[in-house]
Amino acid sequence: MNSTVVLNPELATLSRIVVLAALTLYSIAFLILTVALTRRAGAKKAKDALANKLELVGISLMTLGVVVHGIGVLTRGIAAQRVPWANMYEFSITGSFVVTAIYLLALIWRDIRFIATFVSGFVVLIIGWANTRFYVQVESLMPALQDYWLVIHVSVAILATAFFMIGAALAAALLMKESKFINNSKLKGVKIIRNVLNVFPKTEKLEKQSYQFNIIGFILWTFTLIAGAIWADKAWHRFWGWDTKEVWTFIIWTIYAAYLHATATRGWDGKRAAWLTMIGFTAILFNFTIVNLYFKGLHVYSGL
Amino acid sequence: MSSPQPSEKYVVRKEYSEPIEAPDLSFKSWLRWIWRQLTSMRIALILLLLLALAAIPGSLYPQRSADPNGVILYFKNNPGLAAWLDGLQLFDVYSSSWFSSIYLLLFISLIGCVIPRVGVHYKALIAPPPEPPTSLSRLPAYKLLANSEKHYKLSKAEQYLKSKRFRVVAEKGSIRAEKGYIRETGNLLFHTSLIGVLISVGLGGALSYSAQRVLVEGETFVNNEAGFDSFTPGLLYDSKNLTPFSMTLDKFSTTYDYKNPNNYGRPLDFIATVTSKLAHHNPTQAIIRVNEPLQLPNSKVYLTGNGYAPVIVLRDADGTVSFSGPVVFLPQDSNLTSLGVIKNPDAKTKQYGILAFFYPTPAKLKTGALTSGHPDIHFPLLTMNVYVGNLGLDSGIASNAFDLQTHGLKQVAGGKSKVKAIELKGGQIAELPNGLGTVEFKGIKRFASLDITYNPGELYVLLFAILTFLGLIMMLITPRRRVWIRKTPEGIEVGALAKTRDESLPKLVKEIRKAMKKKD
């Protein structure tokens, strides 16, 4: 069935260059956004016209970056003749594309410009790391992966991760804002951070926004888990077998379930819930990196 | 983390009018206290975190359920530590007493929390929106429209709330409205379906079985316990559920990529062509692939592995055939360097065993050692070490067919025996040392590893999982809101309350006010 697949290594190389071009755009955006943020923090007037302009430039560059990035992801898929998410390099470039796209789309719906620096910085790290550490040439799918569930299960997992990432960025902002150390320290560097945090929205707003991204992430993660079980029943003769990746998917689900209970429990909302978000997202990163690379299991698709 | 919060305790005590002199320590009140704690949201939260924490070791240590060979290897490498870890059930985390007690407590807590809420929610569903609190101004969203009778109309508010799908009760001079009942419905659906998932997983697992069978091309097996290589029944498994069938592996084929240099030699497809026969039915041919199991009544057959089974003929010195047939060789790497064992207890002179390597496409490592350079067959090679001595097959103790216990045997070819290991290309015959006879590499067959499973709970697990997902969506995307409007001497009061923190409540109050405005 797959013997007619013709891989295109030249196009894959071109795709890599396009992704690196996107990386350059994101890096410039990150620098400009950082300048905008510190400038805003230092401004005496609440509204600094230059900071606003810089922010606009930064977000425009991110938008341009995401278009270029999208072309890179698409050409990678064409070069491999399949969905571009079958190894660590592809998960990374597709995942970071989705994070940026979701973030930029969410800007239409919610004013969360203040975390643009976090998001662009995070995406720069992912693409940079993927390009140096995870890069592999295009290869065909092993028989176990040749299934339509690859399209559904993995794409929804990536989407869920994107929402959780933005939720975690907002929770991180909340925790920094509430940090006693940052609020009381007399160190000069910390003072600058404090000034930056002062231009962030109020804690209650950060909490609410983080919650909104996390619940969408949780719905998508639940779907990932169910879809994964359906696929596992087809490919591995059981719907659940405590494979290491299944274990971590479960752990992440449980942490976010605890988070949802925390948001509705007095004494556990606010800072504690934000910490749970951070723990949950750390588990996601752990699941994607350490579990993929070093743990023994059936999900051995890193390609490395 | 688990220390009781003073504020909550205080609230409970305040309900008593008399000061409590001695703590009430009767058994019944203790039970009630424990029950109240167990079903509280805070305990559910802590149990969830404990469950996440308890699941971690299962990914750090090999588990008997997922990776039994890993456990055996762990015991071999660290016997002392392994015994200690085993005592803590760290090789069976997900059936361990500590993991089980956490999730059982969690489900008891869940049931205790959900059941009373079903009744409460049912009453709320059939009841009109509740009476307003005494002071509307203390609600999170509130607006007083002072001296506004001339400009605002209650009936318009009623109209507006109804158009926003609120349940509305309008009385003289006041309105009470509520919407978002679906939030609680979804919440209850989610939690009850979760119980459904747990029960279906448990019962399904107990009634299930799974079995393995290695089948060489041309061989047939019957699905009874004797016909399987291994058989794992659930606790409540009943052999009546085993609808009998027989299955023959007609052909096993692999497609390799020879087109793309990036991908050269990689398997692209595995196809097992099988003929299965049910009682009173004609045999039917079907194909099993990695992602395409074969569905038979009360069982599914999966393709989980494959490899080579070289056909070997052993003859005694006088030419009598003492062994003949395909031997399953276990793959050792992705290029299918394979290891096989042949035991020949029927040899005339002396019992002997052979430890053999099969290289489908032989290649040499830098060290000079042989390996396989490709999983497909190109000038295949068999190498053999021969051992003479009692194979222990007559002792009545079951022995592993894939393992040759060389202890107590004398090596007569290969290794330190000073006689070169036997090397055979396809079709060749070689002399065995010590006058044992000859060995012939007659041909190559392929084998498929098949998994045969039955789990009647599967469908219910899926059904409840889908309900869980639906419940989750219903509950997380609907806000539950209450609105009260009433005329007072000061003006018209509009107040709104939400079950969870709801940022757009003030916006709702604003919208109501706008809708109430009389057009001039």
Chai-1 contact restraints between the chains, C-beta under 6 A:
chainA,res_idxA,chainB,res_idxB,connection_type,confidence,min_distance_angstrom,max_distance_angstrom,comment,restraint_id
A,M1,B,D269,contact,1.0,0.0,6.0,A-B,restraint_1
A,N2,B,L268,contact,1.0,0.0,6.0,A-B,restraint_2
A,S3,B,T255,contact,1.0,0.0,6.0,A-B,restraint_3
A,S3,B,L268,contact,1.0,0.0,6.0,A-B,restraint_4
A,L7,B,N260,contact,1.0,0.0,6.0,A-B,restraint_5
A,L7,B,N262,contact,1.0,0.0,6.0,A-B,restraint_6
A,P9,B,N262,contact,1.0,0.0,6.0,A-B,restraint_7
A,Q137,B,N262,contact,1.0,0.0,6.0,A-B,restraint_8
A,E139,B,N262,contact,1.0,0.0,6.0,A-B,restraint_9
A,E139,B,N263,contact,1.0,0.0,6.0,A-B,restraint_10
A,S140,B,N263,contact,1.0,0.0,6.0,A-B,restraint_11
A,S140,B,L268,contact,1.0,0.0,6.0,A-B,restraint_12
A,P143,B,D269,contact,1.0,0.0,6.0,A-B,restraint_13
A,P143,B,F270,contact,1.0,0.0,6.0,A-B,restraint_14
A,P143,B,V290,contact,1.0,0.0,6.0,A-B,restraint_15
A,A144,B,V290,contact,1.0,0.0,6.0,A-B,restraint_16
A,D147,B,N291,contact,1.0,0.0,6.0,A-B,restraint_17
A,K208,B,E503,contact,1.0,0.0,6.0,A-B,restraint_18
A,I215,B,L476,contact,1.0,0.0,6.0,A-B,restraint_19
A,I219,B,L472,contact,1.0,0.0,6.0,A-B,restraint_20
A,T222,B,F469,contact,1.0,0.0,6.0,A-B,restraint_21
A,T222,B,L472,contact,1.0,0.0,6.0,A-B,restraint_22
A,I226,B,A465,contact,1.0,0.0,6.0,A-B,restraint_23
A,K234,B,N291,contact,1.0,0.0,6.0,A-B,restraint_24
A,A235,B,N291,contact,1.0,0.0,6.0,A-B,restraint_25
A,H237,B,Y302,contact,1.0,0.0,6.0,A-B,restraint_26
A,H237,B,D451,contact,1.0,0.0,6.0,A-B,restraint_27
A,H237,B,T453,contact,1.0,0.0,6.0,A-B,restraint_28
A,G241,B,A66,contact,1.0,0.0,6.0,A-B,restraint_29
A,W242,B,G58,contact,1.0,0.0,6.0,A-B,restraint_30
A,W242,B,Q63,contact,1.0,0.0,6.0,A-B,restraint_31
A,W242,B,A66,contact,1.0,0.0,6.0,A-B,restraint_32
A,W242,B,Y94,contact,1.0,0.0,6.0,A-B,restraint_33
A,D243,B,A66,contact,1.0,0.0,6.0,A-B,restraint_34
A,T244,B,S59,contact,1.0,0.0,6.0,A-B,restraint_35
A,V247,B,A55,contact,1.0,0.0,6.0,A-B,restraint_36
A,V247,B,G58,contact,1.0,0.0,6.0,A-B,restraint_37
A,V247,B,S59,contact,1.0,0.0,6.0,A-B,restraint_38
A,F250,B,A55,contact,1.0,0.0,6.0,A-B,restraint_39
A,I251,B,A52,contact,1.0,0.0,6.0,A-B,restraint_40
A,I251,B,A55,contact,1.0,0.0,6.0,A-B,restraint_41
A,T254,B,L48,contact,1.0,0.0,6.0,A-B,restraint_42
A,T254,B,L51,contact,1.0,0.0,6.0,A-B,restraint_43
A,T254,B,A52,contact,1.0,0.0,6.0,A-B,restraint_44
A,I255,B,A52,contact,1.0,0.0,6.0,A-B,restraint_45
A,A257,B,L48,contact,1.0,0.0,6.0,A-B,restraint_46
A,A258,B,L45,contact,1.0,0.0,6.0,A-B,restraint_47
A,A258,B,L48,contact,1.0,0.0,6.0,A-B,restraint_48
A,A258,B,L49,contact,1.0,0.0,6.0,A-B,restraint_49
A,H261,B,M41,contact,1.0,0.0,6.0,A-B,restraint_50
A,H261,B,A44,contact,1.0,0.0,6.0,A-B,restraint_51
A,H261,B,L45,contact,1.0,0.0,6.0,A-B,restraint_52
A,A262,B,L45,contact,1.0,0.0,6.0,A-B,restraint_53
A,T265,B,M41,contact,1.0,0.0,6.0,A-B,restraint_54
A,T265,B,R42,contact,1.0,0.0,6.0,A-B,restraint_55
A,G267,B,Q5,contact,1.0,0.0,6.0,A-B,restraint_56
